[in-house]
Amino acid sequence: MLLKVVISILLIIGIINPKVIWMVKGGGKFKDNGPSNLYLVMNRVFSVILLLVTWLFLPN
């Protein structure tokens, strides 16, 4: 159950503010470039999908 909660928190952060995930993954190394709009949208879509998979298929 704790694993579900931790994964869910990270995914919710990715849904609300995908720039944070971009910075954590190393995007902050590039000074004048931000994440593309496509990256932000795809990150939100995959975060929602993974959140659903986490709660539907991971055992308690």
Backbone as a chain_set.jsonl record, in Angstrom:
{"seq": "MLLKVVISILLIIGIINPKVIWMVKGGGKFKDNGPSNLYLVMNRVFSVILLLVTWLFLPN", "coords": {"N": [[0.819, -1.192, 0.0], [1.971, 1.207, 0.745], [3.781, 1.576, -1.303], [2.064, 2.086, -3.451], [1.039, 4.57, -2.664], [3.318, 6.221, -2.659], [4.118, 6.07, -5.364], [1.817, 7.149, -6.496], [1.844, 9.777, -5.505], [4.126, 10.817, -6.793], [3.28, 10.585, -9.46], [1.046, 12.263, -9.466], [2.257, 14.711, -9.004], [3.581, 14.852, -11.444], [1.381, 15.152, -13.11], [0.207, 17.564, -12.287], [2.331, 19.474, -12.371], [4.37, 19.129, -14.766], [6.861, 20.163, -15.377], [8.473, 19.954, -13.16], [9.124, 17.244, -13.062], [10.581, 17.135, -15.412], [12.782, 18.702, -14.685], [13.868, 17.109, -12.647], [14.609, 14.855, -14.076], [16.847, 15.753, -15.354], [16.631, 17.86, -17.075], [17.169, 20.418, -16.326], [19.797, 20.925, -16.835], [20.134, 22.165, -19.221], [20.428, 25.37, -20.046], [19.007, 27.562, -21.442], [16.892, 26.344, -22.6], [13.641, 25.114, -22.401], [11.213, 22.573, -21.512], [9.47, 21.053, -24.232], [6.168, 21.749, -25.532], [4.901, 19.443, -26.415], [6.258, 17.469, -24.956], [5.399, 18.131, -22.355], [2.626, 17.683, -22.514], [2.53, 14.944, -23.241], [3.78, 13.836, -21.023], [1.902, 14.379, -19.03], [-0.263, 12.848, -19.987], [0.773, 10.188, -19.937], [1.292, 10.028, -17.207], [-1.288, 10.091, -16.099], [-2.318, 7.711, -17.181], [-0.556, 5.817, -16.035], [-1.141, 6.249, -13.354], [-3.764, 5.312, -13.192], [-3.305, 2.609, -13.873], [-1.684, 1.869, -11.741], [-3.47, 1.992, -9.52], [-5.438, 0.237, -10.311], [-4.293, -2.258, -10.922], [-2.087, -2.949, -9.268], [-1.451, -4.896, -6.413], [-2.88, -4.622, -3.104]], "CA": [[0.0, 0.0, 0.0], [2.872, 2.356, 0.801], [4.325, 1.743, -2.654], [1.018, 2.743, -4.244], [0.936, 5.964, -2.252], [4.513, 6.921, -3.13], [4.003, 6.167, -6.818], [0.715, 8.063, -6.781], [2.293, 11.149, -5.235], [5.013, 11.218, -7.889], [2.491, 10.739, -10.678], [0.202, 13.454, -9.329], [3.16, 15.84, -9.255], [3.78, 14.886, -12.894], [0.157, 15.635, -13.755], [-0.006, 18.967, -11.934], [3.439, 20.311, -12.836], [5.342, 18.244, -15.414], [8.198, 20.774, -15.437], [9.24, 19.425, -12.029], [9.653, 15.949, -13.508], [11.6, 17.447, -16.411], [13.97, 19.158, -13.963], [14.434, 15.97, -11.923], [15.209, 13.948, -15.047], [18.074, 16.322, -15.891], [16.357, 18.918, -18.032], [17.709, 21.666, -15.815], [21.167, 21.107, -17.307], [20.106, 22.998, -20.418], [20.094, 26.66, -19.452], [18.033, 28.409, -22.126], [15.846, 25.526, -23.216], [12.649, 24.505, -21.52], [10.58, 21.408, -22.126], [8.534, 21.378, -25.312], [4.759, 21.549, -25.197], [4.607, 18.031, -26.651], [6.768, 16.735, -23.8], [4.543, 18.391, -21.2], [1.342, 17.006, -22.728], [2.736, 13.492, -23.184], [4.084, 13.489, -19.64], [0.622, 14.362, -18.309], [-1.062, 11.707, -20.453], [1.346, 8.954, -19.392], [1.12, 10.038, -15.75], [-2.67, 9.691, -15.82], [-2.432, 6.284, -17.504], [0.166, 5.044, -15.019], [-1.879, 6.361, -12.101], [-4.872, 4.363, -13.293], [-2.748, 1.25, -13.827], [-1.209, 1.644, -10.373], [-4.566, 1.74, -8.601], [-6.291, -0.865, -10.753], [-3.629, -3.551, -11.087], [-1.142, -3.299, -8.215], [-2.16, -5.422, -5.243], [-2.746, -3.841, -1.865]], "C": [[0.865, 1.259, 0.0], [3.471, 2.638, -0.577], [3.32, 2.452, -3.558], [0.936, 4.229, -3.932], [2.124, 6.77, -2.777], [4.455, 7.113, -4.643], [2.925, 7.171, -7.198], [1.115, 9.515, -6.564], [3.185, 11.647, -6.361], [4.242, 11.442, -9.188], [1.587, 11.964, -10.619], [1.036, 14.716, -9.506], [3.399, 15.983, -10.748], [2.561, 15.389, -13.647], [-0.009, 17.135, -13.516], [1.082, 19.866, -12.525], [4.512, 19.44, -13.483], [6.736, 18.853, -15.556], [9.088, 20.279, -14.295], [9.88, 18.1, -12.418], [10.759, 16.162, -14.534], [12.897, 17.89, -15.734], [14.658, 17.998, -13.25], [15.158, 15.028, -12.873], [16.455, 14.534, -15.706], [17.845, 17.429, -16.899], [16.902, 20.262, -17.591], [19.142, 21.926, -16.246], [21.24, 22.049, -18.499], [19.565, 24.367, -20.026], [18.952, 27.396, -20.147], [16.891, 27.631, -22.756], [14.923, 24.963, -22.156], [12.063, 23.286, -22.204], [9.593, 21.852, -23.209], [7.104, 21.132, -24.839], [4.36, 20.089, -25.388], [5.079, 17.189, -25.468], [5.843, 16.903, -22.599], [3.211, 17.662, -21.322], [1.503, 15.495, -22.603], [3.049, 13.032, -21.763], [2.807, 13.432, -18.81], [-0.214, 13.151, -18.698], [-0.538, 10.399, -19.849], [1.216, 8.892, -17.875], [-0.291, 9.607, -15.371], [-2.85, 8.193, -16.072], [-1.753, 5.428, -16.428], [-0.51, 5.121, -13.657], [-3.058, 5.399, -12.082], [-4.379, 2.917, -13.183], [-2.294, 0.914, -12.406], [-2.358, 1.265, -9.445], [-5.443, 0.578, -9.029], [-5.597, -2.227, -10.688], [-2.584, -3.904, -10.027], [-1.914, -3.82, -7.008], [-1.95, -4.524, -4.029], [-1.675, -4.482, -1.035]], "O": [[0.539, 2.249, -0.655], [3.644, 3.794, -0.965], [3.694, 3.324, -4.342], [0.783, 5.051, -4.835], [1.948, 7.879, -3.283], [4.717, 8.208, -5.141], [3.109, 7.958, -8.127], [0.759, 10.385, -7.358], [3.021, 12.771, -6.834], [4.524, 12.386, -9.926], [1.388, 12.631, -11.635], [0.567, 15.688, -10.098], [3.42, 17.097, -11.271], [2.696, 15.99, -14.713], [-0.329, 17.884, -14.439], [0.779, 20.904, -13.113], [5.471, 19.051, -12.816], [7.696, 18.131, -15.828], [10.307, 20.195, -14.443], [11.053, 17.866, -12.129], [11.762, 15.449, -14.525], [13.985, 17.501, -16.158], [15.886, 17.908, -13.247], [16.196, 14.466, -12.525], [17.067, 13.871, -16.543], [18.799, 17.892, -17.522], [17.078, 21.157, -18.418], [19.655, 23.028, -16.049], [22.278, 22.658, -18.757], [18.383, 24.507, -19.71], [18.007, 27.815, -19.478], [16.012, 28.221, -23.385], [15.365, 24.411, -21.148], [12.389, 23.002, -23.357], [8.965, 22.905, -23.097], [6.868, 20.404, -23.875], [3.569, 19.555, -24.611], [4.365, 16.288, -25.027], [5.538, 15.933, -21.905], [2.721, 17.09, -20.349], [0.705, 14.838, -21.935], [2.626, 11.952, -21.352], [2.645, 12.539, -17.979], [-0.806, 12.499, -17.837], [-1.309, 9.602, -19.316], [1.048, 7.808, -17.317], [-0.471, 8.841, -14.425], [-3.464, 7.493, -15.266], [-2.317, 4.435, -15.97], [-0.46, 4.162, -12.887], [-3.318, 4.746, -11.071], [-4.976, 2.104, -12.477], [-2.501, -0.204, -11.932], [-2.237, 0.318, -8.668], [-6.129, -0.012, -8.195], [-6.246, -3.24, -10.428], [-2.227, -5.076, -9.904], [-2.928, -3.237, -6.624], [-0.978, -3.773, -3.944], [-1.376, -4.006, 0.06]]}, "num_chains": 1, "name": "protein.A"}
